[in-house]
Amino acid sequence: MNGASREALSAARESLDALTDNTPVDAKKLADELAAVTVLLDREVSLRRVLTDPAQSGEAKAELAQRLLRGQVGGETVDLVSGMVRSRWSRSRDLVDATEELANTADLTAAQKAGALDDVEDELFRFGRIVSSSTELRSALTDKAATATAKGTLLRSLLGGKAHATTERLVVRLVTQPRGRSLEAGLESLSKLAAARRDRMVAVVTSAVPLSDRQKQRLGAALAKLYGREMHLNLDVDPAVLGGITVRVGDEIIDGSIAERLGEATRRLAG
């Protein structure tokens, strides 16, 4: 997002945080209702265009949203969506993306209040690794011919009782309502959103063997110092790195593996 949409999303995030931090709102229920509004706005193109029409006053758009949603969802959800449509959006699609982000954030907030946010972060990362290593599973979850019900049933059989309920809810929502995204991109977005709940960055760390607790603590401290923010480590083991580690933070890669050093030596010799 850029321009007006970025400012509108920032205001919506602040409204959600104020609501979930300072009131006894049911964050899980709020997430379900915001997800339902996302489905509505994604399906009804003409509606979202009206709700983001810059020629209409913010109050008129808010009144329309209230008439449509009142009685269908709770007052907190009505207030959040009304506030969002009062803002200006660069594209009507941005309103849908923002509503979906708020739904996911509300679910993550519920996990955070339950002391389970770290578990959810780790499970999202591990599920992404499972998907990337299983062509059969990925095909089943992204098959356009399969119904959303069938995909949801498959995911619940895989995750039910093995992952936190929030992880299951987020993954089922992503797979059954992909909205044009790849599964990998959606999972990465969820991981970043989870990390943002504590203003942390995510580092994907790949090593030849599992890191000890002391090594993880030292690496986390070093990365936090380097980037100036607390760092959440998503750990992966790949014997192909031979030794050392590689670290990816966003688009930046810090490669300290023997494999990379051997590759560099080979390139120098060839040159």
C-alpha positions as CSV (number, residue, x, y, z in Angstrom):
1,M,0.0,0.0,0.0
2,N,1.1,3.6,-0.5
3,G,-0.2,7.1,0.0
4,A,-3.6,7.5,1.5
5,S,-4.1,3.7,2.0
6,R,-1.0,3.4,4.1
7,E,-2.2,6.2,6.4
8,A,-5.7,4.6,6.5
9,L,-4.2,1.2,7.4
10,S,-2.1,2.8,10.2
11,A,-5.1,4.4,11.7
12,A,-7.1,1.2,11.5
13,R,-4.3,-0.7,13.3
14,E,-4.3,1.9,16.1
15,S,-8.1,1.6,16.4
16,L,-7.8,-2.2,16.7
17,D,-5.0,-2.0,19.2
18,A,-6.9,0.5,21.4
19,L,-10.0,-1.7,21.3
20,T,-8.2,-5.0,22.1
21,D,-5.8,-3.5,24.7
22,N,-8.2,-1.4,26.7
23,T,-11.5,-3.2,26.6
24,P,-12.6,-6.8,27.4
25,V,-13.5,-7.4,23.8
26,D,-13.5,-11.1,22.6
27,A,-10.6,-10.9,20.1
28,K,-11.4,-14.3,18.6
29,K,-15.0,-13.3,17.9
30,L,-13.8,-10.0,16.5
31,A,-11.4,-11.9,14.1
32,D,-14.3,-14.1,12.9
33,E,-16.5,-11.0,12.2
34,L,-13.7,-9.1,10.4
35,A,-13.0,-12.2,8.3
36,A,-16.6,-12.3,7.3
37,V,-16.5,-8.6,6.3
38,T,-13.4,-9.4,4.3
39,V,-15.3,-12.1,2.4
40,L,-18.2,-9.7,1.7
41,L,-15.9,-6.9,0.5
42,D,-13.9,-9.3,-1.6
43,R,-17.0,-10.7,-3.3
44,E,-19.0,-7.4,-3.7
45,V,-16.8,-5.3,-5.9
46,S,-19.4,-2.5,-6.4
47,L,-19.9,-2.3,-2.6
48,R,-16.2,-1.8,-1.8
49,R,-16.0,0.8,-4.6
50,V,-18.8,2.8,-3.1
51,L,-17.2,2.5,0.4
52,T,-13.9,3.9,-0.9
53,D,-15.3,6.5,-3.4
54,P,-13.5,9.7,-2.7
55,A,-16.4,11.7,-4.1
56,Q,-18.6,10.5,-1.2
57,S,-18.2,12.0,2.3
58,G,-16.7,9.8,5.0
59,E,-19.8,10.1,7.1
60,A,-22.0,8.9,4.3
61,K,-19.9,5.9,3.7
62,A,-19.8,5.1,7.4
63,E,-23.6,5.3,7.6
64,L,-23.8,2.9,4.7
65,A,-21.4,0.4,6.4
66,Q,-23.4,0.7,9.6
67,R,-26.7,0.0,7.9
68,L,-25.3,-3.1,6.1
69,L,-23.5,-4.6,9.1
70,R,-25.6,-3.7,12.1
71,G,-27.3,-6.8,13.4
72,Q,-24.9,-9.0,11.4
73,V,-21.8,-8.4,13.5
74,G,-21.0,-7.0,16.9
75,G,-20.8,-3.3,17.6
76,E,-17.0,-3.3,17.9
77,T,-16.7,-4.6,14.3
78,V,-19.3,-2.1,13.0
79,D,-17.3,0.7,14.7
80,L,-14.0,-0.5,13.2
81,V,-15.3,-0.9,9.7
82,S,-17.1,2.4,9.9
83,G,-13.9,4.1,10.9
84,M,-12.0,2.5,8.1
85,V,-14.4,3.7,5.4
86,R,-14.3,7.2,6.7
87,S,-10.6,7.2,5.7
88,R,-9.4,7.7,2.2
89,W,-8.0,4.7,0.3
90,S,-5.8,4.8,-2.8
91,R,-7.5,1.6,-4.2
92,S,-10.7,-0.1,-3.3
93,R,-8.8,-3.4,-3.0
94,D,-6.7,-1.9,-0.2
95,L,-9.7,-1.7,2.0
96,V,-10.2,-5.5,1.6
97,D,-6.5,-6.2,2.4
98,A,-6.7,-4.0,5.5
99,T,-9.8,-5.7,6.8
100,E,-8.2,-9.1,6.3
101,E,-5.1,-7.9,8.2
102,L,-7.2,-6.7,11.1
103,A,-8.9,-10.1,11.3
104,N,-5.6,-11.9,11.4
105,T,-4.2,-9.5,13.9
106,A,-7.2,-9.9,16.2
107,D,-6.6,-13.7,16.1
108,L,-2.9,-13.2,16.9
109,T,-3.9,-10.8,19.7
110,A,-6.1,-13.5,21.3
111,A,-3.1,-15.9,21.1
112,Q,-0.8,-13.2,22.7
113,K,-3.2,-12.7,25.6
114,A,-3.3,-16.5,26.1
115,G,0.6,-16.5,26.2
116,A,0.7,-18.6,23.0
117,L,2.0,-16.2,20.4
118,D,5.5,-17.7,20.3
119,D,4.0,-21.1,19.7
120,V,1.8,-19.7,16.9
121,E,4.8,-18.1,15.2
122,D,6.8,-21.2,15.3
123,E,4.0,-23.4,14.0
124,L,3.3,-21.1,11.1
125,F,7.0,-21.3,10.2
126,R,7.1,-25.1,10.5
127,F,3.9,-25.5,8.5
128,G,5.4,-23.4,5.7
129,R,8.5,-25.7,5.7
130,I,6.2,-28.8,5.5
131,V,4.3,-27.3,2.6
132,S,7.5,-26.4,0.7
133,S,8.9,-29.9,1.1
134,S,5.7,-31.8,0.1
135,T,4.6,-31.3,-3.5
136,E,1.6,-33.5,-2.9
137,L,0.3,-31.5,0.1
138,R,0.9,-28.2,-1.6
139,S,-1.0,-29.4,-4.7
140,A,-3.9,-30.5,-2.5
141,L,-4.1,-27.2,-0.7
142,T,-3.9,-25.1,-3.8
143,D,-6.1,-27.2,-6.1
144,K,-8.6,-24.8,-7.7
145,A,-10.9,-27.7,-8.4
146,A,-11.1,-28.7,-4.7
147,T,-13.8,-27.0,-2.5
148,A,-13.0,-24.8,0.4
149,T,-14.8,-27.3,2.6
150,A,-12.5,-30.2,1.5
151,K,-9.4,-28.1,2.0
152,G,-10.6,-27.0,5.5
153,T,-11.3,-30.6,6.4
154,L,-7.8,-31.7,5.2
155,L,-6.1,-29.0,7.2
156,R,-8.1,-29.7,10.4
157,S,-7.1,-33.4,10.1
158,L,-3.4,-32.3,9.8
159,L,-3.4,-29.6,12.5
160,G,-6.2,-30.5,14.8
161,G,-4.7,-31.4,18.2
162,K,-1.2,-30.8,16.9
163,A,-1.1,-27.0,16.6
164,H,-2.6,-24.2,18.6
165,A,-6.1,-23.3,17.7
166,T,-5.1,-19.9,16.4
167,T,-2.5,-21.4,14.0
168,E,-5.3,-23.7,12.7
169,R,-7.7,-20.8,12.2
170,L,-5.2,-18.6,10.4
171,V,-4.0,-21.4,8.1
172,V,-7.5,-22.6,7.3
173,R,-8.6,-19.0,6.5
174,L,-5.5,-18.5,4.3
175,V,-6.0,-21.7,2.3
176,T,-9.8,-21.5,1.9
177,Q,-9.7,-17.7,1.1
178,P,-6.4,-17.2,-0.8
179,R,-7.5,-14.1,-2.6
180,G,-5.0,-14.6,-5.4
181,R,-1.9,-15.1,-3.2
182,S,0.4,-18.0,-3.3
183,L,0.3,-20.2,-0.2
184,E,4.0,-19.4,0.6
185,A,3.5,-15.7,0.4
186,G,0.4,-15.9,2.6
187,L,2.2,-17.9,5.3
188,E,5.2,-15.5,5.2
189,S,2.8,-12.6,5.6
190,L,1.2,-14.2,8.6
191,S,4.6,-14.9,10.2
192,K,5.6,-11.2,9.8
193,L,2.3,-10.1,11.3
194,A,2.8,-12.4,14.3
195,A,6.3,-10.9,14.8
196,A,4.9,-7.4,14.6
197,R,2.7,-8.0,17.6
198,R,5.8,-7.6,19.7
199,D,7.5,-5.2,17.3
200,R,10.0,-7.9,16.4
201,M,11.7,-8.8,13.2
202,V,11.8,-12.3,11.9
203,A,15.1,-14.0,11.0
204,V,15.1,-17.3,9.2
205,V,18.2,-19.2,10.4
206,T,19.4,-22.2,8.5
207,S,22.2,-24.4,10.0
208,A,23.7,-27.8,9.3
209,V,22.8,-29.0,12.8
210,P,20.3,-27.8,15.4
211,L,21.6,-24.8,17.4
212,S,21.9,-25.1,21.2
213,D,19.9,-22.8,23.5
214,R,23.1,-20.8,24.2
215,Q,23.8,-20.4,20.5
216,K,20.2,-19.2,19.8
217,Q,20.4,-16.7,22.6
218,R,23.8,-15.3,21.4
219,L,22.6,-15.1,17.8
220,G,19.3,-13.4,18.8
221,A,21.2,-10.8,20.8
222,A,23.7,-10.2,18.0
223,L,20.9,-9.7,15.4
224,A,18.9,-7.5,17.8
225,K,22.0,-5.3,18.2
226,L,22.6,-5.2,14.4
227,Y,19.1,-4.3,13.5
228,G,18.1,-2.3,16.5
229,R,15.0,-4.4,17.2
230,E,14.1,-7.6,19.0
231,M,14.5,-10.6,16.7
232,H,12.4,-13.7,16.5
233,L,14.4,-16.7,15.1
234,N,12.7,-19.2,12.8
235,L,15.1,-22.2,12.9
236,D,15.6,-24.6,10.0
237,V,18.2,-27.5,9.6
238,D,19.7,-28.2,6.2
239,P,22.8,-30.4,6.0
240,A,23.5,-28.8,2.6
241,V,24.9,-25.7,4.3
242,L,27.8,-28.0,5.6
243,G,28.7,-25.8,8.5
244,G,28.1,-22.4,10.0
245,I,24.7,-20.7,9.4
246,T,22.8,-18.6,6.9
247,V,20.4,-15.9,8.2
248,R,17.7,-14.2,6.1
249,V,16.0,-11.0,7.4
250,G,13.5,-9.8,4.9
251,D,15.4,-9.6,1.6
252,E,18.8,-9.4,3.2
253,I,20.9,-12.6,3.5
254,I,23.9,-13.1,5.9
255,D,25.7,-16.2,4.7
256,G,28.3,-17.7,7.0
257,S,28.1,-21.3,5.7
258,I,31.0,-23.4,4.6
259,A,29.1,-24.1,1.4
260,E,29.0,-20.4,0.5
261,R,32.7,-20.0,1.4
262,L,33.6,-23.0,-0.8
263,G,31.5,-21.6,-3.6
264,E,33.2,-18.2,-3.3
265,A,36.7,-19.9,-3.4
266,T,35.6,-21.8,-6.5
267,R,34.4,-18.7,-8.2
268,R,37.7,-16.9,-7.5
269,L,39.7,-19.8,-8.9
270,A,37.5,-19.9,-12.0
271,G,38.0,-16.2,-12.5
